[in-house]
Amino acid sequence: MHQQLYGEDNRSEIVVEGAVLDCTLGLRTGELSTLEQGYDDIDGKKIANRLDIGEECIPCFGKCSKLTALNAGQPKDCIPNLVQIPWIQVATRNWVREERALLKKALHFVQWVV
């Protein structure tokens, strides 16, 4: 079953598995993974939704500039402590697995683990 993507949530703004993620404090990017779903895709890639959160979906971003500063300048690895709240700024009209689809402008927040 495929959804028709329309309206303000146009196809080019929908996020799919493998999308490049970055953190304003991290020193490298990572790829988004989606939770198992198997039926909504764009060009064979699973569409992400606002509940694709947690360590299984969001990767480590390498060394963390905030944690390095808190660690007397010694490089410290990013250890995401992902707040289990959904992504924000998500689709208003398109749904995947009974949740709103993820858009390129979406944001997610983490807290630092020292």
C-alpha positions as CSV (number, residue, x, y, z in Angstrom):
1,M,0.0,0.0,0.0
2,H,1.5,3.3,-1.1
3,Q,0.3,6.7,0.0
4,Q,-0.3,9.6,-2.3
5,L,2.1,12.4,-1.3
6,Y,0.5,15.8,-1.9
7,G,-0.1,19.3,-0.7
8,E,2.4,21.2,1.4
9,D,4.3,17.9,2.2
10,N,5.6,17.4,-1.3
11,R,7.6,14.3,-2.3
12,S,10.9,16.1,-2.3
13,E,10.5,17.1,1.3
14,I,9.8,13.6,2.7
15,V,12.7,11.9,4.6
16,V,13.6,8.3,3.8
17,E,15.8,5.7,5.4
18,G,19.5,6.6,4.8
19,A,18.9,10.3,5.0
20,V,22.0,12.2,6.2
21,L,21.6,13.6,9.8
22,D,23.9,16.0,11.5
23,C,24.2,17.5,15.0
24,T,25.1,21.1,15.6
25,L,27.7,19.8,18.2
26,G,28.9,16.7,16.5
27,L,31.9,16.4,14.2
28,R,30.5,14.0,11.7
29,T,27.2,13.1,10.0
30,G,25.3,9.8,10.3
31,E,22.5,8.0,8.5
32,L,18.9,7.7,9.7
33,S,17.5,4.2,10.1
34,T,13.8,3.6,10.2
35,L,11.8,1.2,12.3
36,E,10.5,-1.8,10.4
37,Q,7.5,-1.1,8.3
38,G,7.8,-2.6,4.9
39,Y,5.0,-0.9,2.9
40,D,5.5,2.9,2.6
41,D,8.4,3.9,0.4
42,I,9.8,6.4,-2.1
43,D,11.9,4.9,-4.8
44,G,12.4,1.7,-2.7
45,K,13.5,3.5,0.5
46,K,11.4,3.3,3.6
47,I,9.7,6.6,4.6
48,A,10.6,7.8,8.0
49,N,8.0,9.0,10.5
50,R,8.1,11.1,13.7
51,L,8.6,8.1,15.9
52,D,11.8,7.0,14.2
53,I,13.8,7.9,17.3
54,G,16.2,6.1,19.6
55,E,19.6,4.6,19.2
56,E,18.3,2.1,16.6
57,C,17.4,5.1,14.3
58,I,19.7,8.0,15.2
59,P,23.5,7.4,15.1
60,C,26.5,8.7,17.1
61,F,27.9,11.9,15.6
62,G,31.6,11.3,16.4
63,K,33.3,13.6,18.8
64,C,31.1,16.1,20.6
65,S,32.3,19.7,20.8
66,K,30.1,20.4,23.9
67,L,31.4,17.3,25.8
68,T,34.9,18.0,24.7
69,A,34.7,21.5,26.2
70,L,33.2,20.1,29.5
71,N,36.1,17.5,29.6
72,A,38.9,20.1,29.8
73,G,39.4,20.1,26.1
74,Q,40.0,16.3,25.9
75,P,38.0,14.9,22.9
76,K,35.0,13.0,24.0
77,D,32.7,10.8,22.0
78,C,29.1,11.7,21.4
79,I,26.9,9.3,23.3
80,P,23.4,10.4,22.4
81,N,21.0,10.2,25.2
82,L,17.9,10.5,23.0
83,V,15.0,12.1,24.6
84,Q,12.1,9.8,23.8
85,I,9.9,12.5,22.3
86,P,8.9,12.5,18.7
87,W,10.5,14.7,16.0
88,I,9.0,18.1,15.6
89,Q,8.2,20.1,12.4
90,V,6.9,17.0,10.6
91,A,4.3,16.5,7.9
92,T,0.8,17.7,8.3
93,R,-0.9,15.7,5.6
94,N,1.1,12.5,5.1
95,W,1.1,9.6,7.5
96,V,3.4,6.5,7.7
97,R,2.6,3.7,10.2
98,E,-0.2,5.8,11.7
99,E,2.2,8.7,12.4
100,R,3.2,11.8,10.6
101,A,5.9,11.5,7.9
102,L,9.3,13.1,8.6
103,L,10.2,16.2,6.6
104,K,13.7,17.5,5.8
105,K,13.1,20.5,8.2
106,A,12.3,18.2,11.2
107,L,14.2,18.5,14.4
108,H,15.0,16.2,17.3
109,F,16.6,17.0,20.6
110,V,19.1,15.1,22.7
111,Q,20.7,15.6,26.0
112,W,24.4,15.2,26.8
113,V,25.8,12.3,28.8
114,V,29.0,13.3,30.6
